[in-house]
């Protein structure tokens, strides 16, 4: 039973990360942040400058 629960948790976390990776840049763009401002707000961002484009 513990193996099942771990697999469900891992699946959830992967889906959450995927969703977060889509939503976070949208929020930054909603607030019209430049990429340099994104780095101030989130210095450890995984978004690359080329991908963000702002």
Protein Blocks (a to p, Z undefined) as FASTA:
>chain_A
ZZmmmmmmmmmmmmmmmmmmmmmmmmmmmnopafklmmmmmmmbcbdfklnoZZ
